[in-house]
């Protein structure tokens, strides 16, 4: 078991004027089986158009040409390897894999990539991901972003960004959308490919963040932050052997006042003697998710 003492001297200057983002959920799709079109972790993939899909001449991979929504695509695992070129690049942004929606033979596409349930924070909620076209000659890929608080049926989703178009290049670009209308709710987030007779629409490095995470996170019951109220030292422990990556303390206005790197500690202690008396939010980022605890400093 790894334990560490986090002192205020770890970060010179004490107070921070900027808001730190807490990662609520992230996925770069590296942990899933190559060319999977279902059973992709806790993601839901729904193929509404139910059309066969286009593939490549002379390039083979599992599930090529089948009706599908998205596929875990790995260009280094095709036969032969699908080498990138100036106008055709089918590689992931991070690592070797990304989620890919191939063009429906019976256009347009109507394919859904739906996240697991994600508890949103109090303020500053955003979803961001990186997208591109696989082929510059078919670069007018389009998508919608939807959100649901009830379920994963496409009819459950409210579209919050419609008819988004990527650059007609094979270079990844980042898209970011505000989610604060759904603050402190547990949501599903969908990316719906609606491209019309294109080729390949990529999604990679999907992340949901908040400036102030919710105190109602499902992980909250697994972590203890004590004593509360606290005067000098704050202890953090958990019952699920989660490795803590970082800890951020924000005041009642969401302003970050302390930030620490925990470097995989399971139990930690933080010196808060220099903080003014009042209410604070302790944002804990671990390898099993993020959560926020509210404390009182005496």
C-alpha positions in Angstrom: 0.0 0.0 0.0 1.4 3.3 -1.0 1.0 6.3 1.3 2.2 9.8 1.0 2.1 13.1 2.8 1.2 16.1 0.6 2.6 19.3 2.0 1.7 22.8 0.8 5.3 23.3 -0.2 4.8 20.9 -3.1 3.3 23.9 -5.0 5.1 27.1 -4.4 2.9 30.2 -4.1 0.0 28.6 -2.3 -3.1 29.8 -4.1 -4.1 29.3 -7.7 -6.2 31.8 -9.6 -7.4 29.4 -12.3 -10.0 26.7 -12.2 -8.7 23.1 -12.5 -10.6 20.6 -14.6 -11.6 17.3 -13.0 -11.8 14.4 -15.4 -15.1 12.7 -14.9 -14.6 10.1 -17.7 -12.1 9.5 -20.5 -11.5 6.8 -23.1 -9.0 6.6 -25.9 -10.3 3.1 -26.9 -7.0 1.3 -26.6 -8.3 -1.4 -24.2 -10.8 -2.9 -26.6 -10.5 -5.8 -29.1 -9.3 -4.9 -32.6 -12.3 -4.5 -35.0 -15.0 -5.1 -32.4 -18.4 -3.8 -33.4 -20.2 -4.7 -30.2 -19.2 -5.5 -26.5 -17.0 -2.4 -26.5 -16.7 -2.0 -22.7 -19.7 -0.1 -21.4 -20.2 1.8 -24.6 -23.5 1.3 -26.6 -23.2 1.0 -30.4 -26.5 1.3 -32.3 -26.7 0.9 -36.1 -30.0 2.5 -37.1 -29.4 2.5 -40.9 -28.7 -1.3 -40.8 -26.8 -1.0 -44.1 -23.7 -2.8 -45.2 -20.6 -0.6 -45.1 -17.8 0.2 -47.5 -14.3 -1.2 -47.0 -11.0 -1.2 -48.8 -9.9 -3.0 -52.0 -7.1 -5.4 -51.0 -7.2 -4.6 -47.3 -8.7 -7.2 -45.0 -9.9 -7.0 -41.4 -12.5 -8.7 -39.2 -16.0 -7.4 -39.7 -15.1 -5.6 -42.9 -18.2 -4.6 -44.9 -20.8 -5.7 -42.3 -23.6 -3.6 -41.1 -22.3 -1.8 -38.1 -22.4 1.5 -36.1 -18.8 2.0 -35.1 -15.8 -0.3 -35.1 -12.6 -0.3 -32.9 -10.3 0.3 -35.8 -6.5 -0.5 -35.7 -4.8 0.3 -39.0 -1.7 -1.6 -37.9 -3.6 -4.8 -37.5 -5.2 -5.0 -41.0 -3.9 -7.4 -43.7 -1.8 -5.9 -45.1 -1.1 -2.9 -42.8 -3.0 0.2 -43.9 -0.2 2.7 -44.3 -1.0 6.4 -44.0 -0.4 8.8 -46.9 -1.0 12.5 -47.4 -4.7 12.2 -48.4 -5.5 8.9 -46.6 -4.8 8.3 -42.9 -6.7 5.7 -40.9 -4.6 5.9 -37.7 -5.7 6.6 -34.2 -4.8 9.9 -32.5 -3.6 8.3 -29.3 -2.1 4.9 -29.5 -3.1 2.5 -32.3 -6.9 2.5 -32.0 -9.9 4.8 -32.5 -13.6 4.4 -33.0 -14.5 4.5 -36.7 -17.8 4.8 -38.6 -17.6 3.5 -42.1 -19.9 4.9 -44.8 -23.2 3.1 -45.2 -23.7 1.7 -48.7 -27.3 2.8 -48.4 -26.6 6.4 -47.5 -26.9 8.4 -45.3 -25.4 7.0 -42.1 -27.4 6.9 -38.9 -25.0 5.4 -36.5 -24.7 6.0 -32.7 -21.7 5.8 -30.3 -23.1 6.2 -26.8 -21.0 6.6 -23.7 -21.5 4.8 -20.4 -23.4 6.7 -17.7 -21.4 9.7 -16.5 -22.3 11.8 -13.4 -21.8 15.4 -14.3 -20.3 18.0 -11.9 -21.6 21.2 -10.4 -20.0 23.7 -12.8 -17.9 23.8 -15.9 -19.1 20.5 -17.5 -17.7 19.8 -21.0 -17.4 16.9 -23.4 -14.6 16.9 -25.9 -13.3 14.5 -28.5 -11.1 14.5 -31.6 -12.4 13.6 -35.0 -11.2 13.4 -38.6 -12.0 11.9 -42.0 -10.1 8.8 -43.0 -9.9 10.0 -46.6 -9.5 13.6 -47.8 -11.5 12.8 -51.0 -14.5 12.0 -48.8 -14.0 14.6 -46.1 -17.5 16.0 -45.6 -18.2 13.8 -42.5 -21.0 15.1 -40.4 -22.2 14.3 -36.9 -24.7 15.3 -34.1 -24.1 15.2 -30.4 -26.9 14.2 -28.1 -27.5 13.8 -24.4 -29.9 11.6 -22.4 -30.7 11.3 -18.7 -33.0 8.2 -19.2 -31.5 5.6 -21.4 -29.6 4.6 -24.6 -32.4 4.4 -27.1 -31.8 7.0 -29.9 -35.2 8.4 -29.1 -34.1 9.2 -25.5 -31.5 11.7 -26.7 -31.8 15.5 -27.0 -29.5 16.8 -29.8 -27.4 19.6 -28.3 -25.2 20.1 -31.4 -26.5 19.2 -34.9 -24.9 18.8 -38.3 -21.4 19.4 -37.2 -18.8 19.0 -40.0 -15.2 18.2 -39.7 -12.4 19.8 -41.8 -12.0 18.0 -45.1 -8.6 16.7 -44.2 -7.1 13.6 -42.5 -5.9 15.7 -39.5 -7.6 15.3 -36.2 -9.4 18.3 -34.8 -10.9 18.8 -31.3 -14.6 19.4 -30.7 -15.8 20.7 -27.3 -19.4 21.1 -26.2 -20.9 22.6 -23.0 -23.0 20.3 -20.8 -23.9 22.7 -17.9 -27.6 22.5 -18.8 -27.4 19.0 -17.3 -25.1 19.8 -14.3 -25.3 17.3 -11.4 -27.3 14.8 -13.5 -26.1 11.4 -14.6 -26.1 11.3 -18.4 -25.3 9.3 -21.5 -23.5 11.2 -24.3 -24.0 10.2 -27.9 -22.1 10.9 -31.1 -24.4 10.2 -34.1 -22.7 9.9 -37.5 -25.0 11.4 -40.1 -22.6 11.5 -43.0 -24.0 11.2 -46.5 -22.0 8.9 -48.9 -18.5 9.7 -47.4 -16.0 7.0 -46.2 -14.7 7.0 -42.7 -15.5 9.2 -39.6 -13.1 8.8 -36.7 -13.6 9.6 -33.0 -10.8 9.4 -30.5 -9.7 10.7 -27.0 -13.2 11.2 -25.6 -13.2 13.0 -22.3 -15.8 14.6 -20.0 -14.6 17.2 -17.5 -15.9 19.6 -14.9 -14.5 22.5 -12.9 -16.3 21.4 -9.8 -17.2 17.8 -9.6 -20.4 16.6 -8.0 -20.4 15.4 -4.4 -22.9 12.7 -5.5 -20.3 10.7 -7.5 -20.9 6.9 -7.3 -17.3 6.7 -5.9 -18.1 9.0 -3.0 -19.0 6.1 -0.7 -15.7 4.4 -1.3 -13.6 7.4 -0.3 -13.2 8.9 3.2 -11.9 12.4 3.8 -11.4 13.2 7.5 -11.5 14.8 9.9 -14.4 16.9 8.8 -14.3 19.7 10.0 -10.6 19.8 9.7 -8.0 22.2 11.2 -4.4 21.3 10.0 -4.2 17.9 8.3 -6.8 16.2 6.0 -6.6 12.5 5.5 -7.8 10.7 2.4 -8.3 7.0 2.1 -10.4 4.5 0.1 -11.8 1.0 0.5 -11.3 -0.1 -3.2 -7.5 0.2 -3.5 -7.9 3.1 -6.0 -4.6 4.8 -6.9 -5.0 8.6 -6.5 -3.4 10.6 -9.3 -4.1 14.1 -8.1 -6.0 16.1 -5.6 -7.4 19.6 -6.0 -9.1 21.8 -3.4 -11.5 24.5 -4.6 -13.3 27.2 -2.5 -17.0 27.7 -2.5 -16.7 29.8 -5.7 -15.0 27.1 -7.6 -11.5 28.8 -7.4 -8.6 26.3 -7.0 -6.7 27.1 -3.9 -4.4 24.0 -3.7 -3.4 21.3 -6.1 -1.3 18.2 -5.5 0.1 15.3 -7.4 -0.4 12.1 -5.4 1.6 9.8 -7.8 -0.6 6.7 -7.3 -1.0 6.9 -3.5 -3.9 4.8 -2.0 -3.9 6.9 1.3 -2.8 10.5 1.5 -2.5 13.4 4.0 -2.8 17.0 3.0 -1.6 20.0 5.0 -4.4 22.6 4.9 -3.3 24.7 7.9 -2.8 27.8 5.7 -6.4 27.8 4.3 -8.9 30.3 5.7 -11.8 28.9 7.6 -14.8 28.0 5.4 -16.3 25.4 3.1 -14.1 23.7 0.4 -14.5 21.0 -2.3 -11.8 18.3 -2.4 -11.6 16.9 -6.0 -10.0 13.5 -6.1 -8.8 12.0 -9.4 -8.0 8.3 -9.3 -7.5 5.4 -11.7 -11.0 4.3 -10.9 -12.7 7.6 -11.5 -13.1 11.1 -10.0 -15.2 12.4 -7.2 -15.6 15.4 -5.0 -16.0 15.7 -1.2 -17.2 18.8 0.7 -15.2 19.7 3.8 -15.2 22.4 6.4 -11.9 24.1 7.4 -11.9 25.3 11.0 
